[in-house]
């Protein structure tokens, strides 16, 4: 076999793997879609879910709607309280346990950790370089959290956040924002970094321990208000594109 032919064959993957890897359908659903003649490859109705194709070259569509045969998978999860931001744990449930089995096998990992009791936006992907870019302090990707504290937030807390705090344990925090909301035990915190328990530690240092924490956004990616805690969905093409532009 020529090197070119070998390379071309290596680029081939099963149709059901490509479609289920988008997170939109399970393998069983893909099988049904193909059986019903709803999947086309380069305009031709696909015959079998196990047919092989080059995802970079083929034009895939379901019900006439183009589907990106992307190499990586990107899911938005509304992390509920009580699960770990980890890929596996011998004793406790992790965010991956919230996914169906075919998506647990793709090597997905959470981009950045939320504490076990923290809720909200968590991106799951197997795109390592994107994960690094989103977490790199150099990229200054803002993370916005809704927070509730025991006590009342005020302008002095916001000023301390803005100035950049150094905590008693020596942790130096970059300038951050704290907007006090109408209910003064609640606020919006914007961080440009993600140190261990950072929001909780900053507010504990102000004498106002956090009682509830939820991440609302990460850079250009905002938690979908239609996602209930524990629910997930694939990122839309627009969401993937803005993340891709983070450079
Ligand atoms: N800050 C915290 O204290 N906890 C989180 O989960 C995220 C940010």
Boltz pocket constraint, residues with backbone or C-beta under 6 A from the ligand:
constraints:
  - pocket:
      binder: B
      contacts: [[A, 113], [A, 114], [A, 115], [A, 116], [A, 118], [A, 195], [A, 196], [A, 197], [A, 198], [A, 199], [A, 200], [A, 201], [A, 213]]
      max_distance: 6.0
